[in-house]
Amino acid sequence: MANRTDPAAKSIRGTNPQNLVEKIVRSKIYQNTFWKEQCFGLTAETLVDKAMELDHIGGTYGGNRKPTPFMCLVMKMLQIQPEKDIVVEFIKNDDYKYVRVLGAFYLRLTGIDSDIYRYLEPLYNDYRKVRRKSPDGNFILAHVDEVIDELLTTDYSCDIALPRVKKRWTLESLGALDARKSVLEDDFEEEEEKDENEQDGLEEEVAHEKDYYRGRSPTRERERDYRRDNHRHRDRDYDRDRDYDRERGRGRDRDRDRDREKDRDRYRLREEKEYGYERERNREREGRERDRRDRDRGRRRSRSRSRSRSRDRKRHARSSLSPRRHEAEDDNAPEESKKKKEKKDDGTDHPDPEIAEANRIRASLGLKPLKL
């Protein structure tokens, strides 16, 4: 119940006001002794007394990240959500600087962009010193204007991520904010008036000197002519030196251009030589590649020829007979010829089939064959 937001409080930027503080820091505040003892039951009226007792500002510190009383009061203001008039009175309070910083910090968290610039920018003129507790627990010296500048220009302060605000020039272009007027503008106007008066006095003195020296004596005229002649001679010498320097500069430019052309020709010849060497190298490489391809082609052809020859030899060896078989055939040749002769003597091999049939019959009967 003690940590719950006031039911009458409005949501800030679409969320619960206490959610503007990170959950870890919020839980640290809820567990802090100052929150439990000093902030319990505070209202917008009694909060002022606790704010007047502040003696430093800061976020969390130490190894356990303990929150400062300043952070506990900021959390309490987010919980009870005081009215805008009360916050503005906090900011305009000149007697208590920590009350002013507390109100400015709360307005930076919950206010709109135009109100933030309108109420916080005048605090740039507050140069009072404030004590600030660093994260390591030590106190450092700061000023109110430094704290205000941190709130307006950064997105993180006192271990709390600040909501983003629009740039001032954007609000000025939209007409939501007037142009900023510096407090030192009156001093600048006084300085400008003094400068104008001094300028007018100098012009009057110059005019008076012109009137005084309007009538010159002959001695002064001669001195003036002498100085004029000296100036003319000096101008003539200056012109001669300038022409000489110009001619010498032109000569240097011509020499520089000539050197550049020589360098360019030298680079061109070198590139042509390198290109020729590269071309010859490429030709030699192509010739070696061509010879290698020819050798590989010749090797493949010789391999195919040897393979075809071996196949022919194998085929010929398979088709041909061995010498022993030839001898056996030669031995059997007379017997076959004898059988042929015997067949021919029987007359059974006569070309006429009828005669051959008749000879077979006669041979079976033991008669002589017919020879027609």
C-alpha positions as CSV (number, residue, x, y, z in Angstrom):
1,M,0.0,0.0,0.0
2,A,2.8,2.5,0.9
3,N,4.4,1.9,-2.5
4,R,1.3,2.3,-4.6
5,T,0.7,5.3,-6.8
6,D,-2.0,7.7,-5.9
7,P,-5.3,6.7,-7.6
8,A,-6.0,10.2,-8.6
9,A,-2.6,10.5,-10.3
10,K,-2.5,10.8,-14.1
11,S,-0.4,8.6,-16.3
12,I,2.8,10.2,-17.6
13,R,3.9,9.4,-21.1
14,G,1.4,6.6,-21.3
15,T,2.6,4.8,-18.2
16,N,2.5,4.8,-14.4
17,P,4.6,7.8,-13.1
18,Q,6.7,5.5,-10.9
19,N,7.7,3.4,-13.9
20,L,9.8,6.4,-15.1
21,V,12.4,5.1,-12.6
22,E,14.0,1.8,-13.6
23,K,12.8,-1.3,-11.7
24,I,16.1,-2.0,-10.0
25,V,16.4,1.5,-8.7
26,R,12.8,1.5,-7.7
27,S,13.2,-1.7,-5.7
28,K,16.3,-0.2,-4.0
29,I,14.3,2.9,-3.0
30,Y,11.4,0.7,-1.6
31,Q,13.9,-1.1,0.6
32,N,15.7,2.0,1.8
33,T,15.3,3.1,5.4
34,F,14.8,6.8,4.6
35,W,11.9,5.8,2.3
36,K,10.2,3.7,4.9
37,E,10.7,6.1,7.9
38,Q,10.7,9.6,6.4
39,C,8.7,9.3,3.2
40,F,5.7,7.4,4.6
41,G,2.5,9.4,4.6
42,L,4.0,12.5,3.0
43,T,1.7,14.9,1.1
44,A,2.4,17.8,-1.2
45,E,2.4,20.2,1.7
46,T,4.6,18.1,4.1
47,L,7.0,17.2,1.2
48,V,8.3,20.8,1.3
49,D,9.7,20.3,4.8
50,K,11.6,17.2,3.8
51,A,12.9,18.9,0.7
52,M,14.2,21.8,2.8
53,E,16.3,19.4,4.9
54,L,18.2,18.1,1.8
55,D,22.0,18.8,1.9
56,H,23.1,17.0,-1.3
57,I,21.9,15.5,-4.5
58,G,22.7,12.3,-6.3
59,G,21.5,8.9,-7.5
60,T,22.7,5.6,-6.0
61,Y,26.1,5.0,-4.4
62,G,28.2,2.4,-2.7
63,G,28.5,-1.3,-3.4
64,N,24.9,-2.0,-2.6
65,R,23.7,1.0,-4.7
66,K,21.9,2.7,-1.9
67,P,19.6,5.5,-3.1
68,T,20.1,9.1,-1.7
69,P,17.3,11.0,0.1
70,F,17.1,13.2,-3.1
71,M,16.1,10.1,-5.1
72,C,13.6,9.0,-2.4
73,L,11.9,12.4,-2.6
74,V,11.8,12.3,-6.4
75,M,10.1,8.9,-6.1
76,K,7.6,10.3,-3.6
77,M,6.7,13.2,-5.9
78,L,6.1,10.7,-8.7
79,Q,3.9,8.7,-6.4
80,I,1.7,11.5,-5.1
81,Q,2.0,13.7,-8.3
82,P,1.8,17.2,-6.9
83,E,0.1,20.0,-8.9
84,K,2.0,22.0,-11.5
85,D,1.8,25.2,-9.4
86,I,3.6,23.5,-6.5
87,V,6.4,22.3,-8.8
88,V,6.8,25.8,-10.3
89,E,7.0,27.2,-6.8
90,F,9.8,24.7,-6.1
91,I,11.7,25.9,-9.1
92,K,11.2,29.6,-8.3
93,N,12.4,29.2,-4.7
94,D,15.6,31.3,-4.3
95,D,16.2,30.5,-0.7
96,Y,16.7,26.7,-0.9
97,K,18.8,25.6,-3.8
98,Y,18.1,21.9,-3.3
99,V,14.4,22.5,-3.4
100,R,14.9,24.2,-6.7
101,V,16.9,21.3,-8.1
102,L,14.3,18.8,-6.8
103,G,11.5,20.7,-8.6
104,A,13.6,21.0,-11.8
105,F,14.4,17.3,-11.8
106,Y,10.7,16.3,-11.3
107,L,9.6,18.7,-14.1
108,R,12.2,17.2,-16.4
109,L,10.7,13.8,-15.8
110,T,7.0,14.7,-16.1
111,G,6.7,18.0,-17.9
112,I,6.1,18.8,-21.6
113,D,8.9,20.1,-23.8
114,S,7.8,23.7,-23.9
115,D,7.4,23.9,-20.1
116,I,10.8,22.3,-19.6
117,Y,12.6,24.9,-21.6
118,R,10.4,27.7,-20.3
119,Y,11.1,27.0,-16.6
120,L,14.5,25.4,-16.6
121,E,16.5,27.8,-18.9
122,P,16.3,30.8,-16.5
123,L,18.1,28.6,-13.9
124,Y,21.2,28.9,-16.1
125,N,21.9,32.1,-14.2
126,D,22.0,30.3,-10.8
127,Y,25.7,29.8,-10.0
128,R,25.3,28.6,-6.5
129,K,27.4,25.6,-5.3
130,V,25.7,22.2,-4.5
131,R,27.1,19.0,-3.1
132,R,26.7,15.9,-5.3
133,K,27.3,12.3,-4.1
134,S,29.2,10.3,-6.7
135,P,28.7,6.5,-7.2
136,D,31.7,5.7,-5.1
137,G,30.1,7.5,-2.1
138,N,32.3,10.6,-2.1
139,F,31.0,14.2,-2.4
140,I,31.9,16.4,-5.3
141,L,31.4,20.1,-5.9
142,A,28.9,21.1,-8.6
143,H,26.8,24.2,-9.5
144,V,23.1,24.6,-10.1
145,D,23.6,25.7,-13.7
146,E,25.7,22.6,-14.3
147,V,22.9,20.4,-13.1
148,I,20.3,22.2,-15.3
149,D,22.6,21.9,-18.3
150,E,22.8,18.1,-17.6
151,L,19.0,17.9,-17.5
152,L,18.6,19.8,-20.7
153,T,21.4,18.3,-22.8
154,T,21.8,14.6,-21.6
155,D,19.5,11.6,-21.5
156,Y,20.8,10.2,-18.2
157,S,21.1,11.8,-14.8
158,C,21.2,10.5,-11.2
159,D,20.9,6.9,-12.4
160,I,17.6,7.6,-14.2
161,A,17.0,7.6,-17.9
162,L,15.4,10.9,-18.8
163,P,12.6,11.1,-21.4
164,R,13.6,12.6,-24.7
165,V,12.7,16.2,-25.5
166,K,12.6,18.0,-28.8
167,K,15.3,20.4,-29.8
168,R,14.7,24.1,-29.0
169,W,14.9,25.2,-32.6
170,T,12.2,22.6,-33.5
171,L,9.9,24.1,-30.9
172,E,10.7,27.6,-32.2
173,S,9.9,26.7,-35.8
174,L,6.6,25.2,-34.6
175,G,5.7,28.3,-32.7
176,A,5.4,26.5,-29.4
177,L,8.3,28.4,-27.9
178,D,9.6,32.0,-28.2
179,A,13.2,32.8,-29.1
180,R,15.5,32.7,-26.1
181,K,16.4,36.0,-24.7
182,S,19.7,36.2,-22.9
183,V,19.9,38.0,-19.5
184,L,23.1,39.7,-20.8
185,E,21.2,41.3,-23.7
186,D,20.9,44.6,-21.8
187,D,24.6,44.7,-21.2
188,F,25.3,44.0,-24.9
189,E,23.1,46.9,-25.9
190,E,25.0,49.2,-23.5
191,E,28.3,48.1,-25.0
192,E,27.0,48.7,-28.5
193,E,25.9,52.3,-27.6
194,K,29.3,53.0,-26.1
195,D,31.0,51.7,-29.3
196,E,28.8,53.9,-31.4
197,N,29.5,57.0,-29.3
198,E,33.3,56.4,-29.5
199,Q,33.0,55.9,-33.3
200,D,31.2,59.3,-33.6
201,G,33.9,61.0,-31.5
202,L,36.7,59.6,-33.7
203,E,34.9,60.8,-36.9
204,E,34.7,64.3,-35.4
205,E,38.4,64.3,-34.5
206,V,39.3,63.2,-38.0
207,A,37.1,66.0,-39.5
208,H,38.8,68.6,-37.3
209,E,42.3,67.5,-38.3
210,K,41.3,67.7,-42.0
211,D,40.2,71.3,-41.4
212,Y,43.4,72.1,-39.5
213,Y,45.7,70.8,-42.1
214,R,43.7,72.2,-45.0
215,G,46.0,75.2,-45.3
216,R,49.6,73.8,-45.8
217,S,52.9,75.7,-45.8
218,P,55.4,75.5,-48.8
219,T,57.8,73.5,-46.6
220,R,55.2,70.9,-46.0
221,E,54.4,70.9,-49.7
222,R,58.0,70.2,-50.6
223,E,58.2,67.5,-48.0
224,R,55.0,66.0,-49.4
225,D,56.4,66.1,-53.0
226,Y,59.6,64.5,-51.8
227,R,57.7,61.7,-50.1
228,R,55.6,61.2,-53.2
229,D,58.7,60.9,-55.3
230,N,60.2,58.4,-52.9
231,H,57.0,56.4,-53.1
232,R,57.1,56.5,-56.9
233,H,60.6,55.2,-57.0
234,R,59.8,52.6,-54.4
235,D,56.7,51.6,-56.5
236,R,58.9,51.4,-59.6
237,D,61.4,49.2,-57.9
238,Y,58.6,47.1,-56.5
239,D,57.2,46.7,-60.0
240,R,60.6,45.7,-61.4
241,D,61.1,43.1,-58.7
242,R,57.6,41.9,-59.2
243,D,58.2,41.5,-63.0
244,Y,61.5,39.7,-62.3
245,D,59.8,37.4,-59.8
246,R,57.1,36.7,-62.3
247,E,59.5,35.9,-65.1
248,R,61.5,33.7,-62.8
249,G,58.3,31.9,-61.7
250,R,57.4,31.4,-65.3
251,G,60.9,29.9,-66.0
252,R,60.4,27.6,-63.0
253,D,57.0,26.6,-64.4
254,R,58.5,25.8,-67.8
255,D,61.3,23.8,-66.2
256,R,58.8,22.0,-64.1
257,D,56.6,21.2,-67.1
258,R,59.6,20.0,-69.1
259,D,60.6,17.7,-66.2
260,R,57.1,16.4,-66.0
261,E,57.1,15.6,-69.8
262,K,60.5,13.8,-69.4
263,D,59.1,11.8,-66.5
264,R,56.0,11.1,-68.5
265,D,58.0,9.9,-71.5
266,R,60.3,7.8,-69.3
267,Y,57.3,6.2,-67.7
268,R,55.7,5.6,-71.1
269,L,58.9,3.9,-72.4
270,R,59.1,1.8,-69.2
271,E,55.5,0.8,-69.6
272,E,56.0,-0.1,-73.2
273,K,59.1,-2.2,-72.3
274,E,57.2,-3.9,-69.6
275,Y,54.3,-4.5,-71.9
276,G,56.7,-5.9,-74.6
277,Y,58.3,-8.2,-72.0
278,E,55.0,-9.3,-70.8
279,R,53.8,-10.0,-74.3
280,E,57.0,-12.0,-75.1
281,R,56.5,-13.9,-71.8
282,N,52.9,-14.7,-72.8
283,R,54.0,-15.9,-76.2
284,E,56.6,-18.2,-74.7
285,R,54.0,-19.5,-72.2
286,E,51.6,-20.1,-75.0
287,G,54.3,-21.9,-77.1
288,R,55.1,-24.1,-74.1
289,E,51.4,-24.9,-73.6
290,R,51.0,-25.7,-77.3
291,D,54.1,-28.1,-77.2
292,R,52.7,-29.7,-74.1
293,R,49.4,-30.3,-75.7
294,D,51.0,-31.7,-78.9
295,R,53.1,-34.1,-76.8
296,D,50.0,-35.2,-74.9
297,R,48.1,-35.7,-78.1
298,G,51.0,-37.7,-79.6
299,R,51.2,-39.9,-76.4
300,R,47.5,-40.6,-76.6
301,R,47.7,-41.5,-80.3
302,S,50.7,-43.9,-79.6
303,R,48.8,-45.5,-76.8
304,S,45.7,-46.0,-78.9
305,R,47.8,-47.5,-81.7
306,S,49.6,-49.9,-79.3
307,R,46.2,-50.9,-77.9
308,S,44.8,-51.6,-81.4
309,R,47.9,-53.5,-82.3
310,S,47.7,-55.7,-79.2
311,R,44.0,-56.3,-79.9
312,D,44.8,-57.4,-83.5
313,R,47.5,-59.7,-82.3
314,K,45.2,-61.3,-79.8
315,R,42.5,-61.7,-82.5
316,H,45.0,-63.2,-84.9
317,A,46.4,-65.6,-82.3
318,R,42.9,-66.8,-81.4
319,S,42.0,-67.4,-85.1
320,S,45.3,-69.1,-86.0
321,L,46.1,-72.7,-85.1
322,S,49.1,-74.1,-83.3
323,P,51.9,-75.9,-85.2
324,R,51.0,-79.3,-83.7
325,R,47.5,-79.0,-85.1
326,H,48.9,-78.2,-88.5
327,E,51.0,-81.4,-88.4
328,A,48.0,-83.4,-87.3
329,E,46.0,-82.0,-90.2
330,D,48.9,-82.7,-92.6
331,D,48.9,-86.4,-91.4
332,N,45.2,-86.7,-91.8
333,A,45.3,-85.1,-95.3
334,P,46.3,-88.4,-97.2
335,E,43.6,-90.4,-95.4
336,E,41.0,-87.9,-96.3
337,S,42.2,-87.8,-99.9
338,K,42.0,-91.6,-99.9
339,K,38.5,-91.5,-98.6
340,K,37.6,-89.0,-101.3
341,K,39.2,-91.3,-103.9
342,E,37.4,-94.2,-102.5
343,K,34.1,-92.3,-102.6
344,K,34.9,-91.3,-106.1
345,D,35.7,-94.9,-107.1
346,D,32.3,-96.1,-105.7
347,G,30.5,-93.5,-107.8
348,T,28.4,-92.3,-105.0
349,D,29.7,-88.8,-105.5
350,H,28.4,-88.5,-109.0
351,P,26.9,-85.1,-109.8
352,D,23.7,-86.7,-111.0
353,P,21.7,-87.6,-108.0
354,E,19.9,-90.5,-109.8
355,I,23.2,-92.0,-110.8
356,A,24.6,-91.5,-107.4
357,E,21.6,-93.3,-105.9
358,A,21.8,-96.1,-108.3
359,N,25.6,-96.5,-107.5
360,R,24.8,-96.8,-103.8
361,I,22.2,-99.5,-104.6
362,R,24.7,-101.3,-106.7
363,A,27.4,-101.0,-104.2
364,S,25.1,-102.5,-101.5
365,L,24.5,-105.4,-104.0
366,G,28.2,-105.8,-104.7
367,L,27.9,-104.7,-108.3
368,K,30.2,-102.3,-110.1
369,P,29.1,-98.6,-110.1
370,L,27.8,-96.9,-113.2
371,K,30.3,-94.5,-114.9
372,L,28.3,-92.3,-117.3
